[in-house]
Amino acid sequence: MAGREDPPPEVHIRVHSRRGANTIHPVEADTPPVTATSAPPSPNTAVYGEIKHFKKWVPWLIPSFVVVNTPFKENPLLGPSSSALEKMGALDVSKVVDKHEGWRLITCIWLHGGVFHLLANMLSLLVIGIRLEQEFGFVRIGLLYLISGLGGSLLSALFIQSNISVGASGALFGLLGGMLSELITNWTMYANKVAALVTLVIIIAINLAVGILPHVDNFAHIGGFLSGFLLGFVFLIRPQFGWVNQRYAPTGYSLTSTKPKFKMYQCILWAFSLILLIVGFTAGLVLLLRGVDLNDNCSWCHYLSCVPTSRWSCNTQPVSCLSEQTGAGQYTLTCSNNGRSKSYSLLNPTTSQIQGLCVQLCR
């Protein structure tokens, strides 16, 4: 028919996909003008074009940048430097004794040396703490956690006075100690008593054994465990079944005998543990504020925190270096511990950078 225009053709693009069969998607396309010398395209004619995938690269450069920028040498746990932790509230015995910053005994519980340290402690806290809180409530478990952390910090401060200390490990060991004493004081309520006791003792022994590795504050573990063990007899005591039955007995039900709420051994353990806690914390705080180092009174106690082997050393003496600027951007560090000296090219170095280089030099 005159004046009739043919409809624009459908252009089909074939896409090569690695995920499945090829699919064809119609799209609108402009039709080139029809001239007298060219025949109009048929509406049924399909024009196919191929679009190839761009090449996919295996990324390695950016991950390498991440590794290079991560301060493994300054802190292999991927965390802040020791000077930053000290400013944030790490346990520093000299500041607790000389500057009366006793709050560091608590704040150090909420700090961690790095990402690895934090993940390990938080996963343990979830596994142990949730079960205890479900059974005994947040008040008793919260107090158990905090007081055990304080006990761990206190024992650590009495033995380790040359390094700073951070971490929730003392509080976590307090929860483990509380689980053990809860099993003992509520012994008659458990069906598989021996199996539960052996399993728990093995777990505690393994975790304490890890503490003999260098750079692990096992005194905080021991102090937290002992505090939690005693606190478990105080906070996690349960009434015996006979007392519960008579309390919730139906009205008019006659009881042959009246049962006490707690057994005699539970009461004895409760009183004995409370006395030990009060005496132990009081004596520890007095000794700490007087600047007493318990290593002077116990020549072998340092082996409880680190056992030297051919693979590692237990030398925890603080390192110090003499820094001297020898030129533009050139610094020479001399380790005061071993006398080693080395030059570095540094542009406006910070105190933490100097300290990190000093630690490497003094190893």
C-alpha positions as CSV (number, residue, x, y, z in Angstrom):
1,M,0.0,0.0,0.0
2,A,1.3,3.5,-0.9
3,G,2.7,5.4,1.9
4,R,3.0,2.4,4.2
5,E,6.1,2.1,6.2
6,D,7.5,-1.2,7.2
7,P,7.8,-1.8,10.9
8,P,11.3,-1.6,12.4
9,P,12.9,-5.0,12.5
10,E,13.8,-6.8,15.8
11,V,17.5,-7.0,16.3
12,H,18.5,-10.1,18.4
13,I,21.7,-10.1,20.3
14,R,23.1,-13.5,21.2
15,V,24.9,-13.4,24.5
16,H,27.4,-16.1,25.4
17,S,26.9,-17.0,29.1
18,R,29.0,-19.5,31.0
19,R,26.1,-20.0,33.5
20,G,23.7,-21.7,31.2
21,A,22.2,-21.9,27.7
22,N,22.4,-18.9,25.4
23,T,19.4,-16.6,25.5
24,I,18.1,-14.2,22.9
25,H,16.6,-10.9,24.0
26,P,14.8,-8.6,21.5
27,V,15.7,-4.9,21.5
28,E,14.4,-2.0,19.5
29,A,16.8,-0.7,16.8
30,D,16.6,2.2,14.4
31,T,16.1,1.2,10.7
32,P,18.4,2.7,8.2
33,P,16.6,4.8,5.6
34,V,15.5,2.9,2.5
35,T,16.9,4.1,-0.8
36,A,16.0,3.3,-4.3
37,T,19.1,1.3,-4.8
38,S,18.7,-0.9,-1.7
39,A,15.9,-3.3,-1.0
40,P,14.0,-3.0,2.2
41,P,15.0,-5.5,4.8
42,S,12.6,-8.2,5.5
43,P,10.8,-8.0,8.9
44,N,11.8,-11.6,9.5
45,T,15.5,-11.0,9.0
46,A,17.4,-11.3,12.3
47,V,20.7,-9.6,12.8
48,Y,22.9,-11.3,15.3
49,G,25.8,-9.8,17.2
50,E,28.1,-11.4,19.7
51,I,29.2,-9.8,22.9
52,K,32.1,-11.6,24.6
53,H,32.8,-11.6,28.3
54,F,35.5,-9.3,29.6
55,K,38.5,-11.2,30.9
56,K,38.4,-11.9,34.6
57,W,41.6,-11.4,36.5
58,V,42.8,-13.2,39.6
59,P,43.2,-10.4,42.2
60,W,46.5,-10.5,44.0
61,L,47.8,-6.9,44.0
62,I,45.1,-5.4,46.3
63,P,45.3,-8.2,48.8
64,S,49.1,-7.7,48.8
65,F,48.6,-4.0,49.6
66,V,46.4,-5.1,52.6
67,V,49.1,-7.4,53.9
68,V,51.8,-4.8,53.4
69,N,49.8,-2.2,55.3
70,T,49.0,-4.5,58.2
71,P,51.4,-3.9,61.2
72,F,52.3,-7.5,61.9
73,K,55.7,-6.6,63.3
74,E,54.3,-4.0,65.7
75,N,51.4,-6.2,66.8
76,P,51.1,-9.7,65.3
77,L,47.6,-9.9,66.8
78,L,46.4,-7.1,64.4
79,G,45.7,-4.5,67.1
80,P,46.9,-1.2,68.5
81,S,50.4,-0.6,69.8
82,S,51.3,-1.1,73.5
83,S,51.4,2.7,74.0
84,A,47.8,3.1,72.6
85,L,46.6,0.3,74.9
86,E,48.2,1.9,77.8
87,K,46.4,5.2,77.1
88,M,43.1,3.3,76.8
89,G,43.4,1.7,80.2
90,A,45.6,-1.3,80.1
91,L,46.9,-2.7,83.4
92,D,50.2,-0.9,84.2
93,V,51.3,-1.7,87.7
94,S,53.5,1.3,88.1
95,K,50.6,3.6,87.4
96,V,48.3,1.7,89.7
97,V,50.8,2.0,92.6
98,D,52.5,5.3,91.9
99,K,49.7,7.3,90.3
100,H,46.8,5.6,92.2
101,E,45.1,4.6,88.9
102,G,43.3,1.6,90.5
103,W,40.6,1.7,87.8
104,R,43.0,0.0,85.5
105,L,42.3,-3.3,87.3
106,I,38.8,-3.1,85.7
107,T,39.3,-1.3,82.4
108,C,42.0,-3.8,81.3
109,I,39.3,-6.5,81.2
110,W,37.5,-4.7,78.3
111,L,40.6,-4.2,76.2
112,H,42.3,-6.8,73.8
113,G,45.6,-7.0,72.1
114,G,44.2,-7.4,68.6
115,V,41.6,-9.0,66.4
116,F,42.8,-12.5,67.0
117,H,42.8,-12.0,70.8
118,L,39.3,-10.5,70.7
119,L,37.8,-13.2,68.5
120,A,39.2,-16.0,70.7
121,N,37.9,-14.5,73.9
122,M,34.5,-13.5,72.6
123,L,33.8,-16.9,71.0
124,S,34.7,-18.6,74.4
125,L,32.5,-16.1,76.2
126,L,29.5,-16.9,74.0
127,V,30.0,-20.7,74.4
128,I,30.4,-20.5,78.2
129,G,28.5,-17.5,79.3
130,I,25.2,-18.0,77.5
131,R,24.6,-21.4,79.1
132,L,25.4,-20.0,82.6
133,E,23.2,-16.9,82.1
134,Q,20.3,-19.0,81.0
135,E,20.5,-21.1,84.2
136,F,21.4,-18.5,86.8
137,G,20.4,-15.1,85.4
138,F,22.3,-12.0,84.4
139,V,22.8,-10.6,87.9
140,R,24.8,-13.5,89.4
141,I,26.7,-14.3,86.2
142,G,27.5,-10.6,85.7
143,L,28.9,-10.3,89.2
144,L,30.8,-13.5,88.7
145,Y,32.4,-12.2,85.5
146,L,33.4,-8.8,86.9
147,I,34.7,-10.0,90.2
148,S,36.7,-12.8,88.6
149,G,38.2,-10.4,86.1
150,L,39.2,-8.2,89.0
151,G,40.8,-11.2,90.7
152,G,42.7,-12.1,87.6
153,S,44.0,-8.5,87.2
154,L,45.0,-8.4,90.9
155,L,47.1,-11.6,90.8
156,S,48.6,-10.5,87.5
157,A,49.7,-7.2,88.9
158,L,51.3,-8.9,91.9
159,F,53.5,-11.1,89.7
160,I,53.9,-9.3,86.3
161,Q,55.0,-5.8,86.9
162,S,57.3,-5.1,84.0
163,N,54.7,-5.3,81.1
164,I,51.2,-4.1,80.6
165,S,48.3,-6.6,80.5
166,V,44.9,-6.6,78.7
167,G,42.2,-9.1,78.0
168,A,39.0,-10.8,79.4
169,S,40.8,-14.1,79.9
170,G,40.7,-13.8,83.7
171,A,37.0,-13.2,83.7
172,L,36.5,-16.1,81.3
173,F,38.5,-18.5,83.5
174,G,36.3,-17.2,86.3
175,L,33.2,-18.6,84.5
176,L,35.0,-21.9,84.0
177,G,35.9,-21.9,87.8
178,G,32.2,-21.1,88.5
179,M,31.1,-24.0,86.4
180,L,33.4,-26.4,88.3
181,S,32.2,-25.2,91.8
182,E,28.6,-25.3,90.6
183,L,29.0,-28.9,89.7
184,I,30.5,-29.7,93.1
185,T,28.0,-27.8,95.2
186,N,25.0,-29.1,93.3
187,W,26.5,-32.6,93.0
188,T,23.3,-34.5,93.8
189,M,21.4,-32.9,91.0
190,Y,23.5,-34.2,88.2
191,A,22.9,-37.6,86.6
192,N,26.4,-38.2,84.9
193,K,28.4,-36.6,87.7
194,V,31.8,-38.2,87.0
195,A,31.7,-37.7,83.3
196,A,30.8,-34.0,83.6
197,L,33.5,-33.5,86.2
198,V,36.2,-35.2,84.2
199,T,35.2,-33.3,81.0
200,L,35.3,-30.0,82.7
201,V,38.6,-30.6,84.5
202,I,40.2,-31.6,81.2
203,I,39.0,-28.4,79.5
204,I,40.3,-26.3,82.3
205,A,43.7,-28.1,82.4
206,I,44.2,-27.6,78.6
207,N,43.4,-23.9,78.8
208,L,45.7,-23.4,81.7
209,A,48.4,-25.3,79.9
210,V,48.2,-22.9,77.0
211,G,49.1,-20.1,79.5
212,I,52.7,-21.4,79.8
213,L,53.4,-20.0,76.4
214,P,55.3,-16.7,76.2
215,H,53.4,-13.4,76.0
216,V,50.3,-15.1,77.7
217,D,49.3,-13.7,81.1
218,N,48.7,-17.0,82.9
219,F,48.6,-15.3,86.3
220,A,45.4,-13.5,85.1
221,H,44.0,-16.9,84.1
222,I,44.9,-18.5,87.5
223,G,43.6,-15.5,89.5
224,G,40.3,-15.4,87.6
225,F,39.8,-19.1,87.9
226,L,40.4,-19.2,91.7
227,S,38.1,-16.2,92.1
228,G,35.4,-17.7,90.0
229,F,35.7,-21.1,91.7
230,L,35.1,-19.6,95.1
231,L,32.4,-17.3,93.8
232,G,30.6,-20.3,92.3
233,F,30.0,-21.7,95.8
234,V,28.5,-18.3,96.8
235,F,26.4,-17.3,93.7
236,L,25.6,-20.6,92.0
237,I,24.2,-22.7,94.9
238,R,20.8,-24.4,94.3
239,P,18.2,-25.5,96.8
240,Q,17.8,-29.3,97.2
241,F,14.8,-31.0,95.6
242,G,13.1,-31.9,98.9
243,W,12.8,-28.2,99.9
244,V,11.5,-27.3,96.4
245,N,8.9,-30.1,96.5
246,Q,7.5,-29.1,100.0
247,R,7.4,-25.4,99.0
248,Y,5.3,-26.1,95.9
249,A,3.2,-28.9,97.4
250,P,-0.6,-28.6,96.9
251,T,-2.7,-27.1,99.7
252,G,-3.6,-29.7,102.3
253,Y,-0.8,-32.1,101.4
254,S,0.8,-33.4,104.6
255,L,4.6,-33.6,104.8
256,T,6.3,-36.3,106.8
257,S,9.4,-34.2,107.4
258,T,10.6,-30.6,106.8
259,K,13.6,-30.3,104.5
260,P,16.1,-27.5,104.8
261,K,16.7,-25.3,101.8
262,F,20.4,-26.2,101.4
263,K,22.4,-29.2,102.5
264,M,24.9,-28.9,105.2
265,Y,27.9,-29.3,102.9
266,Q,26.6,-26.5,100.7
267,C,26.3,-24.1,103.6
268,I,29.9,-25.0,104.8
269,L,31.3,-24.4,101.3
270,W,29.4,-21.1,101.0
271,A,30.7,-19.7,104.2
272,F,34.3,-21.0,103.7
273,S,34.4,-19.6,100.1
274,L,33.1,-16.2,101.2
275,I,35.7,-15.8,103.9
276,L,38.5,-16.8,101.5
277,L,37.3,-14.3,98.9
278,I,37.2,-11.4,101.4
279,V,40.6,-12.2,102.9
280,G,42.2,-12.9,99.5
281,F,41.0,-9.7,97.8
282,T,41.9,-7.6,100.9
283,A,45.4,-9.0,101.2
284,G,46.0,-8.7,97.5
285,L,44.9,-5.1,97.3
286,V,47.1,-4.2,100.3
287,L,50.2,-5.9,98.9
288,L,49.6,-4.3,95.5
289,L,49.3,-0.7,96.8
290,R,52.4,-1.3,98.9
291,G,54.3,-2.2,95.7
292,V,55.1,-5.8,96.7
293,D,56.4,-8.1,94.0
294,L,55.5,-11.6,94.9
295,N,58.3,-13.0,92.7
296,D,60.7,-11.9,95.4
297,N,58.9,-14.4,97.8
298,C,58.4,-17.2,95.3
299,S,61.4,-18.1,93.2
300,W,59.5,-20.7,91.0
301,C,56.2,-19.0,90.6
302,H,57.2,-17.4,87.3
303,Y,57.1,-20.9,85.7
304,L,53.3,-20.8,86.2
305,S,53.1,-18.2,83.4
306,C,55.9,-19.2,81.1
307,V,58.1,-22.3,80.8
308,P,61.3,-21.5,78.7
309,T,62.2,-24.0,76.0
310,S,64.6,-24.2,73.1
311,R,61.9,-22.6,70.9
312,W,61.1,-19.5,72.9
313,S,62.4,-17.4,75.7
314,C,60.5,-16.1,78.8
315,N,62.4,-12.9,79.1
316,T,59.7,-10.3,79.7
317,Q,61.9,-7.4,80.8
318,P,60.8,-4.1,79.2
319,V,62.9,-3.0,76.2
320,S,64.3,0.5,75.8
321,C,66.3,2.1,73.1
322,L,68.4,5.2,72.7
323,S,67.3,7.1,69.6
324,E,69.7,9.5,67.8
325,Q,69.0,11.5,64.6
326,T,72.1,11.3,62.4
327,G,70.8,13.1,59.4
328,A,67.7,14.2,57.5
329,G,65.3,11.4,58.0
330,Q,68.0,9.1,59.4
331,Y,67.7,7.7,62.9
332,T,70.0,5.3,64.8
333,L,68.5,3.1,67.5
334,T,70.6,1.4,70.1
335,C,68.9,-1.3,72.2
336,S,69.7,-0.8,75.9
337,N,69.1,-4.5,76.7
338,N,71.5,-6.2,74.2
339,G,73.5,-3.3,72.8
340,R,72.5,-3.8,69.2
341,S,72.4,-0.8,67.0
342,K,70.7,-0.1,63.6
343,S,70.0,2.8,61.4
344,Y,66.5,3.6,59.9
345,S,65.2,6.0,57.3
346,L,62.2,7.6,59.0
347,L,60.2,10.7,58.1
348,N,58.7,12.3,61.2
349,P,58.4,9.0,63.1
350,T,55.8,8.7,65.9
351,T,56.5,7.3,69.4
352,S,54.7,4.1,68.6
353,Q,56.8,3.6,65.4
354,I,60.0,4.1,67.4
355,Q,58.8,1.7,70.1
356,G,57.9,-1.0,67.5
357,L,61.3,-0.8,65.9
358,C,62.9,-0.9,69.3
359,V,61.1,-4.1,70.2
360,Q,62.3,-5.7,66.9
361,L,65.8,-4.6,67.6
362,C,65.9,-6.0,71.1
363,R,64.5,-9.4,70.3
